[in-house]
Amino acid sequence: MTAAIQRLGRVAYEPTVAAMRAFTEARTADAPDQIWVCEHPPVYTQGLAGKPEHVMDAHGIPVVQTNRGGQVTYHGPGQVVAYPLVDLRRLNIYVKEYVYRLEQAVIRTLEHVGVTGHRVAGAPGIYVRLADPFGHATLTGPRIDPFEGLGKIAALGIKVSRHCTYHGVALNVAMDLQPFDGIDPCGYAGLQTVDLSTIGVQVSWSEVAEVLVAKLANHLSL
């Protein structure tokens, strides 16, 4: 069954989440999976594990409570946001495998532009080496500070309801990164956030969006 791709453009965060939730609650066992791809106006979103103290200075940007996992992150123009609406029973996988596949799709998208993405155990999302984002060396341990020398380039937060997923993944392309300074990204004080532009990759939002959607469809067998 082929997934339907919904290219939404720039859309407000809260109505988009409400629409995802409504779709998920109404979908039947034979409903085709979908991938929504979009960008949002500036907004901070707090996950279920989010703590108010992780928002130090909101800069007047709205802070929205959500029902996804994880803690606080920022969405804004220049960031590709992908929301896979997937029935995990149809894929015959559990949540841990689903998260792995989302991260793998981001890693393959970064490979498309020559960047090496890395996982950090216990900290969902994808990171790059700040000193050498194009190098292929793997992260080796043990590391006293798991984020030493790394910048976060993609955030991940999901919700699973009746085995069906919504929310998803956000990959930074060419953003105003200053709003990340007002928060502890994903709850980690001092964690640096980067985008492709910052590390020297000039690529269009639309190209990254199309590659990410294709990689997600491939890794989720959609």
C-alpha positions as CSV (number, residue, x, y, z in Angstrom):
1,M,0.0,0.0,0.0
2,T,1.6,3.3,-1.1
3,A,1.7,6.2,1.3
4,A,0.0,9.4,0.4
5,I,2.4,12.4,0.5
6,Q,0.9,15.6,1.7
7,R,3.0,18.7,0.9
8,L,1.5,21.3,3.2
9,G,3.9,24.3,2.7
10,R,4.2,26.6,5.7
11,V,1.4,25.9,8.1
12,A,0.7,26.9,11.7
13,Y,1.7,24.2,14.2
14,E,-1.4,23.8,16.4
15,P,-3.9,23.2,13.6
16,T,-1.5,20.8,11.9
17,V,-1.2,18.7,15.1
18,A,-4.9,18.8,15.6
19,A,-5.4,17.5,12.0
20,M,-2.9,14.7,12.6
21,R,-4.6,13.7,15.8
22,A,-8.0,13.7,14.1
23,F,-6.7,11.6,11.2
24,T,-5.1,9.1,13.6
25,E,-8.2,8.8,15.7
26,A,-10.5,8.3,12.7
27,R,-8.3,6.0,10.6
28,T,-9.3,2.4,10.0
29,A,-7.2,-0.7,9.7
30,D,-7.2,-0.3,5.9
31,A,-6.5,3.4,5.7
32,P,-3.4,4.2,3.7
33,D,-0.4,5.6,5.6
34,Q,0.6,9.2,4.9
35,I,3.6,11.4,5.2
36,W,3.0,15.1,5.8
37,V,5.9,17.5,5.1
38,C,5.8,21.1,6.0
39,E,7.5,24.0,7.8
40,H,6.1,26.0,10.6
41,P,6.2,29.7,11.7
42,P,8.3,30.2,14.9
43,V,7.0,28.1,17.8
44,Y,8.5,26.3,20.8
45,T,6.8,22.9,21.5
46,Q,7.0,21.1,24.8
47,G,6.8,17.3,24.8
48,L,5.2,15.3,27.6
49,A,8.6,15.2,29.5
50,G,9.2,18.9,29.0
51,K,9.9,21.1,32.0
52,P,9.1,24.9,32.1
53,E,12.7,25.7,33.3
54,H,14.1,24.5,30.0
55,V,12.5,27.6,28.4
56,M,14.8,30.4,29.6
57,D,13.7,33.1,27.2
58,A,10.9,32.6,24.7
59,H,11.7,35.8,22.8
60,G,8.0,36.4,22.5
61,I,7.7,33.1,20.5
62,P,4.6,31.0,21.5
63,V,5.2,27.9,23.7
64,V,2.8,25.1,22.9
65,Q,2.2,22.0,25.0
66,T,2.0,18.9,23.0
67,N,1.3,15.2,23.5
68,R,4.4,13.9,21.8
69,G,7.3,12.4,23.6
70,G,10.4,14.3,24.5
71,Q,11.1,17.7,25.8
72,V,11.3,21.3,24.4
73,T,12.3,22.1,20.8
74,Y,11.9,24.9,18.3
75,H,10.3,24.9,14.9
76,G,10.7,27.7,12.4
77,P,11.1,28.7,8.8
78,G,14.0,26.9,7.0
79,Q,13.4,23.6,8.8
80,V,11.9,20.5,7.1
81,V,9.3,18.9,9.3
82,A,8.0,15.5,8.4
83,Y,5.1,13.8,10.0
84,P,4.7,10.1,9.1
85,L,1.2,8.8,9.9
86,V,2.0,5.1,10.0
87,D,0.2,2.0,11.3
88,L,3.0,0.1,13.1
89,R,1.0,-3.2,13.0
90,R,1.0,-3.1,9.2
91,L,4.8,-2.7,9.3
92,N,5.0,-5.4,12.0
93,I,7.5,-3.3,14.1
94,Y,7.6,-1.8,17.6
95,V,8.2,1.8,18.6
96,K,12.0,1.3,19.1
97,E,12.4,0.0,15.6
98,Y,10.2,2.8,14.3
99,V,12.4,5.5,15.9
100,Y,15.5,3.8,14.5
101,R,14.1,3.9,11.0
102,L,13.2,7.6,11.3
103,E,16.7,8.4,12.4
104,Q,18.1,6.2,9.6
105,A,16.0,8.2,7.0
106,V,17.6,11.4,8.4
107,I,21.1,10.0,8.2
108,R,20.5,8.9,4.6
109,T,19.1,12.4,3.8
110,L,22.3,14.0,5.2
111,E,24.4,11.6,3.2
112,H,22.7,13.0,0.1
113,V,24.4,16.3,0.8
114,G,27.7,14.8,1.9
115,V,27.1,15.2,5.7
116,T,27.7,12.3,8.2
117,G,24.9,12.1,10.8
118,H,25.4,10.4,14.2
119,R,23.2,9.0,16.9
120,V,23.8,9.6,20.6
121,A,22.6,6.8,22.9
122,G,19.6,7.9,25.0
123,A,19.2,11.2,23.1
124,P,16.9,10.7,20.1
125,G,17.7,12.8,17.1
126,I,20.7,13.2,14.8
127,Y,23.9,15.0,15.4
128,V,26.9,16.1,13.4
129,R,30.6,16.6,14.3
130,L,31.1,20.4,14.4
131,A,34.8,20.2,13.5
132,D,34.3,17.7,10.6
133,P,30.6,17.3,9.6
134,F,31.7,15.6,6.3
135,G,34.1,13.1,7.9
136,H,33.1,9.5,8.2
137,A,34.6,8.6,11.5
138,T,32.2,7.0,13.9
139,L,31.7,8.2,17.4
140,T,33.7,6.2,19.9
141,G,33.2,5.8,23.6
142,P,33.2,6.0,26.4
143,R,32.5,9.8,26.3
144,I,32.2,11.7,29.5
145,D,30.1,14.3,27.7
146,P,28.1,12.5,25.0
147,F,27.6,15.8,23.2
148,E,31.2,17.0,23.2
149,G,32.0,18.4,19.8
150,L,28.6,17.7,18.4
151,G,25.7,19.9,17.1
152,K,22.1,18.7,16.9
153,I,20.8,19.0,13.3
154,A,17.5,17.0,13.6
155,A,15.0,16.5,16.4
156,L,12.6,13.7,16.9
157,G,9.4,13.3,18.9
158,I,6.5,11.0,18.3
159,K,3.1,9.9,19.6
160,V,1.7,6.4,19.2
161,S,-2.0,5.9,19.5
162,R,-3.6,2.5,18.9
163,H,-0.4,1.4,17.2
164,C,-0.6,4.4,14.8
165,T,2.0,7.2,14.8
166,Y,2.0,10.9,14.5
167,H,4.3,13.9,15.1
168,G,7.7,13.0,13.7
169,V,11.1,14.5,12.8
170,A,12.5,18.0,12.1
171,L,15.7,18.6,10.0
172,N,17.3,22.0,10.1
173,V,18.2,23.3,6.6
174,A,18.7,27.1,6.7
175,M,17.2,28.7,9.8
176,D,17.5,31.6,12.2
177,L,19.1,29.5,15.0
178,Q,18.9,32.2,17.6
179,P,15.7,31.0,19.2
180,F,17.4,27.7,20.1
181,D,19.5,29.9,22.5
182,G,16.4,30.5,24.6
183,I,15.9,26.9,25.5
184,D,17.7,23.8,26.6
185,P,17.2,21.8,23.4
186,C,15.4,18.6,24.2
187,G,16.3,19.3,27.9
188,Y,20.1,19.4,27.5
189,A,21.7,22.6,28.8
190,G,24.3,24.0,26.4
191,L,23.5,21.6,23.5
192,Q,24.4,23.4,20.3
193,T,21.9,23.3,17.5
194,V,23.1,23.7,13.9
195,D,21.6,23.6,10.4
196,L,23.0,22.6,7.0
197,S,23.7,26.2,6.1
198,T,25.8,26.7,9.3
199,I,28.1,23.7,8.4
200,G,28.6,24.9,4.9
201,V,25.9,23.1,2.9
202,Q,23.9,25.4,0.6
203,V,20.8,23.4,-0.4
204,S,17.2,24.3,-0.9
205,W,14.5,23.5,1.6
206,S,12.5,21.8,-1.2
207,E,15.3,19.5,-2.2
208,V,15.9,18.4,1.4
209,A,12.2,17.9,1.9
210,E,11.8,15.7,-1.2
211,V,14.9,13.6,-0.3
212,L,13.7,13.2,3.3
213,V,10.2,12.1,2.2
214,A,11.7,9.6,-0.2
215,K,14.0,8.2,2.5
216,L,11.2,7.9,5.0
217,A,9.0,6.1,2.5
218,N,11.8,3.7,1.8
219,H,12.8,3.0,5.4
220,L,9.2,2.6,6.4
221,S,8.4,0.4,3.4
222,L,5.6,2.7,2.4
